[in-house]
């Protein structure tokens, strides 16, 4: 995106929708989807029944509703909200950092690297006691995602700056290498480990629990809050790295900070849900088409829409084929793949 075009896009964004209206509407959408998620499932509950189960003062202590809501559905809902928000805001940050609307944490190796790190702990943890522990999987996933991202970024960085084409090609290579490593570990895994590894191939929130949420929530919140504070420097990046530097922003420090936060957030998300694709690509694009490219609005709006979108997808995944559960990665790919093709064909059209 050229400098004049980027500046024009930011100015247009200010005239489209008031930020308070956008964020308020998306917050209302996320709240509505959350209520639907708590009410919907194998046991259909009314909002009144959900409220009774959530508020101890109104809980009669009889029936399965309190356990269904507080033990099963509520931690799954909170995890879906956090993971969806992190994936979407990471995608928006990557697209702003590399000034390319097709950039995505999955395309540049974060998800594959994080999955490889987590799979290493699953398969090798029983043989290496020092890998055991509640924090082992999320830490390994975060480190794997960070390592993959830094390698891709280093390969895409040249004397003239970051080359987007080289960056994406390097991402394809790192994805292939990480996939080969995951396949090799799968080959040596036993039956118990294979059942756990199946989780990483398609993505799911079915294993959500309060203990799991307590482990990964700090990583997800750190990435979410940190990325949402980078709106101003990412707006400056749209005008070019030289302009951003002249405006007083530490360009290299912001690049590293953005990459680290995305790697930590997406790595922690992959550690608990497996690889869920296209959320970081589709959500920022939908918002950019409607509210513009101002990252001060785009980042928090992406977090809200990503949270609502993934929660809605998770609700569908556990209801469309009930009593079985459809892997959520299948649903996001079914909707995200055609949208990605639409983006490619749209970019080919003459201006």
N, C-alpha and C positions, 0 to 999 in steps of 0.2 A: 504494500500500500504506500503510495507516494505521500510526501509530506503535505502538499496542498489538499489532497483527497482525504487524508486522515483528519486534518484540521476542520475541513468542511463537514465530515461525518460527525465529529464531536459537537460542532455547533448545531447541526440538525437535531442531534439527540436531545439538546436542551429544549427544543421547541416541540417535541413529540408528546411526551407525557410527563406530568409532574412527578418527581421521584417519590414523594410521599404517597401518591396514588398508586404508583407501580408496586412499591414495597408493601403497602397496606393490602392491595388486592392479592398479591402473591402470598402474603402471610395468612390471609383469610382462606385462600385455596389450600395451603398446607394444613391449616387447622381442620378444614372440612374433610380433607382426605384422611387425616389422622383419626377423626371420629368414625369415618366409614371403616377404616382398618380395624379399629377396636370392636366395632359392631359385627363385622362380617367374618364368617368362617364356618367350620363344620357345625358349630352351635351358633345360630343367629341370635344376637342380643339387641335389645333396644337401647337408645341413648340413656334412658332412665336406669336400666339394669347396669350399664357400664358405669354410670355415675355412682350408683349404690355400691358397686364393687370397689371403686377407687377411693371413696371417702369412708374412712373407718367409722365415723360417727353414725353413718347410715347403713352400715353393714350388719345384717342380721346374723351372719356367720353360718347360714344354711345354704345348701346347694353348691353346685360347682362353679358358679359365675365368678366369685372372687379369685379362684385359682386360675380360671381361663384367662381373665383379664390381666391380673397382676403378675402371674408367673409365666404365662405363655405369650400373650399378645403384646403387653406393654414393653418388655425389653426388646422384642422384635421390632415394634414400631419405632422406638427410640434409635435402634441401630440403623433401620432403614432411613430415617430422617438424617442422621449424621453422615452415613456413607453416601447417600444421594447428594447431600450438600457438598461434601468434600470432593466427590468426583466431578461435579458440575463446576465448582469454583476453580478446581485445578485445571480443567479444560479451558475455562475462560482466561485464566492467568497464562497458560502456555500459549494460547493463541495471541494474546497481547504481547507476550515477551518476544515471540518469534515473528510477530506481524504476519501471521499466516492463519487463515480461518480453518484450515484443515489440520492444524496441529492438535494433538490430543495426547494425554498421558500414555494411552495404550500404544499409539503409533510410534512413540519414541522410547519404548522399552520399559517403562516403569512397571506396568502390570505384569509383564512376563518376568522381569527381574525379581519383583516381589514374590510372585508365585514360586519361582525357583528357590528363593531363600526360605520360604515357608516349607516347601516340600523337602528341602534338605533336613530341616529339623524333624519333620514327621518320620522320614525314612531312617535318618542317622541318629536320631535322639535316643533310641533304645540301645545303641551301641556306644554312644559317647555321653556319659552321664552329665558332663558339664553343659550339654545342650538342653537338659531338662529344666523345667520351671515354667511358671505361668506366663512370664514375659518373653520366653524364647521365640515363639512363633511370630508375634508382632514385631519384635526387634529384628529378627532375621528377615522378615518381609520388608521392613523399612530399609534395612541396610542393602538388601538385594535390589530394591527399587532405586535407591540412591546411587548405587554403583552402576547400574545399567544406564541411568539418566546421565551421569557424569561422563561415562564412556561415549555415549551418543553425542553429547554436547561437545566433548573434546574433538571427536571426529568431524563434527560439522563446523567447527570453528577454524577459520583460516585467517590469513593476513588481512583480508578485506572485511572481516566480520563473520557472522554466522550465515552460512549458506543453507537455505531452507531445503533445497533439493538434496544436498549431501546429508543433511540432518535426518530427513525422512528415510533415505536409503540406508543410512547407518542404523536407524531404528528397526528397519526390516531385518537387517543382518543380526542385530542384537536379539530381536524377538525369535529369530530362527535358532540362534545359539542357545538362548535360555530354554526354548522349547525342546531342543535336543537334550539338554541337561535334565529337564523334567522327565522326558521320556526314558532316559537312561536310569534315573532313580526309580521310575515306575517299574522298569524291567526287573530290578533287584528287590522290589518291595514284596513283603509277605501279604497274606490275605487280609489281615487286619489293617495294614498300612494302605493296601489298595482300596479298601472301603473309604478310608479317609481321603485318599488322593482323588477319588471320583468327584468329591466335593469341589476340587479346584478346577476341574475341567469345564464345569457348566455354571458354577456360581449359585449360591443359595443363602438365604437368611434363616433357614430352618433350625440351625443350631444355636440361635441367639439365646443368651441367658444373662442374668444380672452380673454374674462373675466375669463373663466374657466382655460384657459392656464396660465394666469397671476397669478392665485391663487396657482396652483400646480407646476408650473415650478421651483420655488426655492427649493422645497422639492426634486423634481426629479434630479435637477442639483447637489444639495448637495450630494445626495446618489451616483450619477454617478461619480462625480469628486473624492469624498472621497474613494470609493471602488477602483477606478483605480490607486490610489496611494499606494495600499497595496500589490503590486506585490511581492516585496522582502520578506516581512514577511510571505506571504502565500507560497512562495517557500520554506522558512525555515520550515514551518509547514509540508510540504510533507516529510521532513526528520525526523519528530517526534517532539513532544513538548519539550522534554529534549534538543534535539539538537538546536531547535530554542531559548530556554532559554540560552544555553551556547553561542550562537552567539550574545547575547546581546539584543534580542527582548523581550519586556514585554508581555509575552504570554497571561495572563489574560486580560490585557488592550486591546490587539489586538482582542481577542475573543469578548469582549463586544463591541468594536468599530465596528467590522464587523457586528455583529448581529443588533446593533442599526441602522447602515446605511442601511442595507437590509430591516429592518422593516419600516423605514421612507420612503424609496424609493418605496417599493412594496405597502405599505399602501397608499401612495399618488396616485400610479398608479391605485390601486383598487378603490380608491375614485372617480375617473373620468371615468374609463372604465369598472368597474366590474371585476370579476375574470376571467382572461385569463390564461389558463393552458398551460403547456408543453414548453413554450418559454424558461424558465430558465433551463430546462432539456436538450432540444434538441440542442440548439445553442452551449453551451459549449462543448457538446460531439462531434458535427461535427467538431469543431475547434481543439479539443484535438486529434482527430484521424488524423488530417492533419498537424497541426503545433506543436503538443506536449503540455506538461503540464507546460511550463514556464509561470507563471502568469503575468510577466511583459509584455508579448505579448498577453497572453490569455485574460486578462481582457479588454484592449481596443479593441481587435479584436472581442470579444463577444459583446461589446457595438455596434460596427458598424454592425455586422451581425444581431444582434437582431433588431436594428433599421430598417435595410433593410427588414428583414423577416416579421416583424409585419406590416410594411407599405405595402408590397406586399399582405399579407393576408387581410388587410383592403381594399385594392383596389379590390381584388377578391370578398370580402363579399358584396360590393355595386354594383357589375357588373354582377355576375353570375346569379342572379335571378332578375335583373332589370325589372321594376322600384322598386320592393321591395328590402329589404336589409337583407342579411343573417347574423345572429349574429356571430361575429368574433371568439367567444369562440368555436363555433361548428367547424369551419375550423381548428383551432389550435389543437383541440382534435382529429379530423379525421386524421391529419398528425402526431401529437405527440404520440397518443396512439399506433399505430403500431410500431413506432420507439422505444418507451419504451419497448414493448414486444421483439423487436429485441435485445435491450441491455440486457434484462434478459436472453434470450437464448444464447447470445454471451458470457456472463459471466460463463455459465455452461460448455462451451466447454473446453476440456483439453488444457493446454498451449502448 
